[in-house]
Amino acid sequence: MTVGFGESIVLPMNPRFMKLFPNIEIKLELTERVVDLVEENIDVAIRSGRIADSTMIAKRLAFNYFL
């Protein structure tokens, strides 16, 4: 996920999530680069914009009103 989204939205929710689900291991990568999910063996990604690969499954998490 992007640095801005991760820092402002996801990281503040992390302590509560870990308290509710202590057996789930989370590794977050905050980056502005486009990550190859298959090549880098990533299970879940949070991205903004359109999906280039139509084989991916996407769910809208939020609207980006700044585009």
Secondary structure, DSSP 8 states (H G I E B T S, - for coil): --HHHIIIIIHHHHHHHHHH-TT--------SS---TTTTT-S-----S--S-TTS--------TT-
